[in-house]
Amino acid sequence: MKPIILTLITIVSGLLATSVTASPIVRQSSVSYAQLTIARSPWQQFSSKVGKFAVSMPGAPTEESETDTDGFVTHNFTLVNGETVYLVTYSDLAKEVTQVKPGEIFDAVCEGYAADGDKLVNKREIELDGYFGRTVELKATDGINGKASMYLVGNRLYQLLLISPNLENGKQFFDSFQVTEKKGK
């Protein structure tokens, strides 16, 4: 099982290394640019038929797929809105990974989040329609805040990631996530 966990850590570290960073902070008033952008941007429901999920975002995300050297594919849906980055990813894990306890998979993902020295400041187990999950808050070495939620649905790993100076910008994003086609539990 150790090689599987190490593979997961490698995959997550690569995903985070290529993730989008937020634009420079604009602080010319007491209200941040991100708050103004969120207030003006209409939230809309986004769904991926192939990804079998739906989520609300303040705009339409850009879709990309990344394949690592082992042929592992990660599908990314990214929206940059001012200083805030919204990211939904999903990956279909190898069948052998489903033999690993979900908590071990989530531990490996969290190790990937913290691989660059970022700190996990809060984590808790969550559930979505009977599927196990975990949510974590991150404090990057550069002071940027992050929050991630992950769910294991069958062999599909969903991750929602918010990078923002204000984590409250992500409440609607996290609360709106749904799996639209259920897989085995």
N, C-alpha and C positions, 0 to 999 in steps of 0.2 A: 504493500500500500504506500510506502514511503515514496517510490518513484512517481506515483500518481499525484501525491500532494506536492512534491517538488515541481512537477509539470504545471500544476495549477498556479503555484507561486510565480513561476516564470511567465506564464501567460498573463496573469494579472499585472505583474510588474511592467511587462511590455506595453500593455494597454494603457496603464497610467503614464508611462513615459511618453507616449504619443498623444495623450489627451490634450485638449485645448486649454490654454490658460486664459484667464479673464483679462480684459483690456485694462489699461492703467486707471487707477482710482482718481476720480474727479471730485475734489472737496472744496468747491467754491461757495457752498451754502450749507446750511444745517441739514438739508435733505440730500442724500447721496444721489448720484446719477442713476444708480441701479434702481433705487426706489422710484424715481421719476419714470424710468423706462418701464418698470413693472406696472405702474399706475396707468400709463398710457397704452400699453400693449394689451390687446384683447386676448384673453386666454382661449385656446381652442383645443378641442379633442383631436388627438392624433392616434391613429391605429395602424398597426402593421398586420396585414392578413397572414403573411408568411411567418412573422415573429409571434403571432398569436397573442398580442397584447394591445392595450389602449392606455393612454395617459394624456393628461392636460399639460400644455406648455403655452407660454406667451408668444407663440409663433410656430412656424413649421420647422422641424429639425432637418438637418442634412444627414443623409444616410451614407455610410461607408462600411465596407467589409474588409477585414484584415485577415490574412492567412499567414501563420507563422511557419517556420521551417519544417515543423512536424505535420503540417497540413491542417492544423487546428484553426477553425474559422470563428472570428468574433464579429458580430454585427453591431455597429455603433450608430446611434441616432443622437446627434449633437445639436444643441441650440445655444448660441452665445447671445446674451441679451444684456448689453451694458457690461457691468462688472460680474455678471452672473453667468455661469455655464451650467446647463442642464444636459445630462447624458444618460441615455438608456442603452444598455448593451444586453445581448443575449448570446449564449454559446451552448451548443449541444455537446455535452461531455461524453466521453467514451463510456460504453456500457459498463466497463469494470468500475468506473468511478461511482456508479450507483450502489456498489457494495460498500462504499465508504459512508460513514455516518454523516448526515448533513452538517453537524457541528464541526466536524473535521474539515469539510470543504470550506465552510465559512471562515474557520481559523486560517486556512491557507490563503484565502482571498484577503483577509485582514492583514496577514503578514506581507502580502504584496502591496497593500495600501501603505504600509509603514516602511517599506523597503528603502525609501530615500531619506529616512530619518524623521518622517512625519510622525506625529504622536496620535494614538487612538485615545481620546479623552473620555469617551463614553461608548458603551456597547450594551445592547440588550436583545434578547430573543423576541421575535415577532411572528405573526402568522397572517397569511392571506388566504382566505377560502380553504383553510385546512392544510395549506402548504407551509413548511417550516421556512423561517427567514431570520435575518439578523439586521439590525440597524446599528451603525457606528457613526460617531462624530470624530472628525479629524482636525488637527491643528498642524498646518504645514510649517516647515522651518522658516518660510518667508512670511508667516503670520496670516496667510489666507485660511479661511475656514472651509471645511467640507463636511458633507454628510452623505452617507451611502446606505442604501437598503439593498438586500439581496434575498432572493427566493430561489429555492430548488423545486422545480416542477417536473417530475419525472427525471429525465437526464438533462433537462434544460436549466441552465443557470441564468437568471435575470439579475442585472445590477442596475440600480438607479443611483446616479451620483450628482450631487450639487456642489459647485464650488462658488462661494460667494462671501462677501464681507458680512452679509446678513443672512443667516440660515433661515430666518422666517420667510424669505423669498421663495423657499421651496415647499412650504406647507401644502399648498394646493397640488403641486407636482407629485409629492409622495402620496398624499391622500387619494389621488385620483387613479393611481395605477391599478390595472385589472388584467388578469389573464383571461383572454377571450375564448380560448379553447383549452379545456382541461386535459392534462395528461395523467397517467397513473400516479398515485401517491405512494 
